[in-house]
Amino acid sequence: MGSFSIWHWLIVLVVVALIFGTKRLRNIGEDVGSAIKGFRKGMQEGEEAQGQLKADPPPTAAKTESEQRDRAE
């Protein structure tokens, strides 16, 4: 029972092409490709946003001018 040979995969490919048709398979391939591109783009944007967050200084205990004014009143 070992691994499938190239002939097995060719027969599977022909059967799938007959069932779904080449046009539908092409559309599915395009959809999967665009989904992968969108995922990669989102991951890159997420890494850039995390890099910006790490570069921001941590919040300090100093209060803003408006908070200081509110306390003084």
Buried (B, 14 or more C-beta within 10 A) or exposed (E): EEEEEEEEEEEEEEEEEEEEEEEEBEEEEEEEEEEEEEEEEEEEEEEEEEEEEEEEEEEEEEEEEEEEEEEEE
